[in-house]
């Protein structure tokens, strides 16, 4: 455990931790090829090592049962794109029948076939769908996914899920140079489609995002006004919104919407989550996320210092830290923000 992790945990106090959720990477096969894809590097490495990029059905079942044995109440089905697997419905049923409730991260394209969407909901009626939609505009979304027609299929899939009674559907948006000016309109599209939550993530500098960094990843100062505009619009229209990997100094007035605060809440409640990537050991995501983030020297003077995780290490590597100015005032706690 590195020094930063120890400091944050020391501030929170000792706590007996238990695994409550496990993100299982089923594999890396996907019907999109997103410009910001963080797993592209994993795929390249596995192929060079002549190893499979996808887990077998039995391997995934073993991970589900192992998660259950560790006390996990839920698992997240993630990839790649899990819905293109022929065993997708089988694995949904297996997880649910073994008392480990599944959630789904997906690009939603497979659900453009209404019969498939219906079969999925029949299997797990209260399944949570986190659907990747990166623009309100077809041409921008398809440019990001690098698949013509992907926007139409994703939107049709979302409409099918809502029409068929899906109880929990939200958008997952990854910010890029192509879409950061479109954030408000993505919120508007969500409202039009009866989606009541949008999660907006700043790209992690791995895989394609690292390879094409300057073409893909905007600076925080560039996205700042558009982030606040989207947050304001969401509040006015009763759409829940969260921001991932955007430091609190760029979320003035909307700090409580930083998804990283959930780490503190989980830790204080004795909870943690694991990430299981293909060909790698299990990762405690709370501590790993802190390890691969950093803070600048000036952050020590910021009122958010004790409740902010900082930024991805890659950000400082490529852009430096001149954008970050400490916010003056008293040192804030989680209670102050929430």
N, C-alpha and C positions, 0 to 999 in steps of 0.2 A: 504494500500500500504506500503510495507516494505522500510526500509531505502535505500537499494541498488537501488530499482526501482526509488525512489524519486531522488536519486543522478544522475542517468543516464538521467532521464527526465529533471532534472534541467540543466544538461549540454547541452541538446539539445534545451532547451527553451520551453516556453508554446506553445501548439498547440491544436486546436480544432480537436478532433478525431472522425472518423466515421467508422462504420463497412462496410468493402468492401467484405469480404469473411467469410464463415462459414463452418467449418468442422463438418459434422453431422455423428456421429456414428450410423449407422442403427441398429447395434446389434453386438453381439460377436460370433455368430455361424460362424464356419470356417471349410474348408476342409483341412487345414494344421494345424499343432500343433507345431509351431516353438519354439525352445529351448530358444529363446530370447524374446518371446512374452510378451509385457508389459501389455496387458489387461487381462492376466490370473488371476491376483489378483482381478480385477473387477468382472470377471465371478464367482470366488469362493465366493466373498462377496454377490453378487446378489442371488446366489443359496442358501447360508446359510440363507438369509433373505426371501427365498421363493418368489423371484421376477423374472419376465421374463428377459432373457438376450438379447432379441431382441425387437425392437420397431415394432409396427403395421404399416401397410400402412398409415392409417389415421394420426397417430402420426408423421410420417416422412413428410407427406404433410403439416401438420401444422407447422413443423419446417422450411420447405422450404418457406412457405408463410410468416412466422415471420421474416426469414432472409431478404426476399424481403422488408418487411415493415420497416426494419431498414436500408435500403439502400444498402444491399449486392448485388453485381453484379454477384457473383458466389457462388456456394456451392461445397464442396468436398464430394463425396460419399465414405464413408469409414466404416470399421468394425473392427473385423471379415472380412468376405469375402462377399461383397455385391452381387456379380454376381450369387451366389447360391440361392438367394431369388427368389421365383416365381413372385414377383412384381417388379423385377429389371427394366425391360423394361418400365413398366407402370410408375415407378417413374422417370426414365430418361425423358420420354415424358412430364410428369407433370412439372418437373423443367424447361425444355427448353421452353415449351409453356407458362409458367408464367414469362418468361423473366429473369430467374435466371440460368445462364449457369453452367451446371454441369461439374465437373472433377472427375476422378476415381482413387482411390487407390485400387489395386487388386493384387492377386497372378497370375492372367492371365490364370489359368488352364482352366476355362470355355471356353476360346476362342480357345482351341484346336479343338472344334467343329466349323468348318468354317461357318456353317449356322447361329450359334449363334453370331459369330463375325460380320457377315454381317448384321444381324438384329440390332445389337447394333450401328453399323456405319450408318445404314439407319436412325436410330432414331436421332442420333446426329453426323453428319459427321465430325465436328471439335472437337470431344471429346478428352480431354487429358487423356492418360493412364499412370499412374505411376505403373510400374510392379515390384513386389518384386522378385528379382533373386539374390541369395546369394552366388553363385559360378559359375565358368565356367565349373566346373566338376560335373557330375551327382551324384557321390557318396557323395560329400561334401554337395551339395544342399539338397539332400534327407535326409542326416543325420541331417541337420539343421531344415528342415520342419517336419521331422519324418514321412514322407509319401513316400513310395516307388513309383517311377514313376512320382513324382511331377515335377522334372526337365524337363523330356521329354514333359509333358503336357504344362508347362509354355513356353518352347522354341517354341513348335509347335504353341501355342496361339499367341506368338509374331510374328512369321513368317506369320501367317494368317492375323493379323492386318496390318502388313506392306504390304503384297500382296494385300489386299483389299483397300489400300489407306489411312490408318490412318495417319493423319498429325502430330500427336504429341504423341510420345511414348518414355518414358525414363525408365531406370532401377533404382530401389531403393535397395540398398545393406545395410544390417545391419552387422557391423563388429562383429566378434566373434573369439574365439580361433581357430575355425575350418577353417576360411576363410581368415584371414588377410594377409596371404602370397600369396593369390590368386588374390589380387586386380588388379594388372596389367593385368592378363589374363581375368578378368571380363571386363575390358576396351576393350581388344582385341576382345572379343566375341561381345560386343556391336557394335564395328565397323563392324565386319563381318555380323551382322544382320541389318546393316543400322540404328542403334540407335545412335543418336548424343548427348545424354546427360546421364550421370550417377550420381546419388546422393548417396553419401556414408555417413551413419549415425553411430555414436558411440552409443552403446546400452544404454538405460535409465534403471537404476537399479530398475525396478519395475516388478511385476509379476514373470514370469519364470526367467528373468534376475537376479532378486534379490534372488530368491530361489536357483538358481544354480550359483551364482555369480562367484566363483573362477574357476568353470569348463568352464564358458562361456566367461567371460569378461576379455580381455587382458589389460595390462597396456599401457599407452600412449608411454612409452619408448620402448615397444616391437613392437608396430605397426608403430612407427615413420618412419623408413626407407622405409617401404612398402607403406605408405601413400604418401611419396614424390616420390617414384618410379612410383606409379600409376598416380600421378598428372603430372609428367614429360612426361610419355608415352601418357597421354590424350592430353596434349598440342601439342606434336609432331604429333599426329594423328587427330587433329581437332575434338576431342570429348569434349564437355562441361562437366565440373565436378564440383560438390559442396561437401562440407564437413559439416556435422552437429555435434555439440557437441564435436568438437576437438578444444581446445584452440589455439589461434593464435601463441603462442610460439612454437607449434609443426607444424606450417604450413609455416615456413620461405620460402619466395619466392612465396608462393601461398595463401597469406593471403586473397586476394580479393575473393577467392573461398569459404570462410566461409559463410554458409547460414545465420548465425545470423546477418550479416551486413544488411540483408534485413529488419530486425526489425527497424534499425535506418532509413533506407530509407523510409519505410512505415510510421514511426512516423513523419518524416520531411514532408511527403506529406499528413499528416492528415488521414492516413489509419490505420486500425487495423483489426484483425481477431478474431473470436470466435471458441472455441472448445466445442462441445456439446456431452457429454458422456451419456451413458444410466444410468438413475436413479440419475443423478447429475445436479446441476445448471450449467448454461452457464459459460464458463471460457474465460476471455480475455487472449489469448495465449501469447501476448507480455509480459504482466506483470506477468503472472503465470510462464512463463519460467524463468524469472529472479528470482522469489521467490524460485524456486526449484533448483537453481544453486548457487554456492558459489565461492569465490576467497580466496586464501591463503594470509597470512600477507605479504609474499614476493612479491605478485603481485602488491602491491602499488608502488614498485620501478621499475615496468616493463613499457617499452615504449608503450605497447599495453593496458595499464590499462583502459583507457577511452573508448576503442572500443571493448573490449573483455568481453564476458559474464561469463567467468570462466568455471567451470565444474559442472556436476551433484553433488548434495550434497552426494549422495550415494558413489560416487567415493572416496571422502575424508574419508568417514566413513569406507570403506573397505581397501583402499590402503594408506591413509594418503596423505601428500603433499610433500614428499621429492624429487619427480621427477621434481618439477616445479622450474625453475631458471628464475629470471627476465631478460628480454632482455634489455640490456643497450642501451641508446640513447635518443633522444628527445622524448617527449610525442607526440604520433601520433594521428592524427584525421582521420575521415572517408575519407576526401579528399586525405590525404597522401597515404592511402591504395588503393583506387580505381583509 
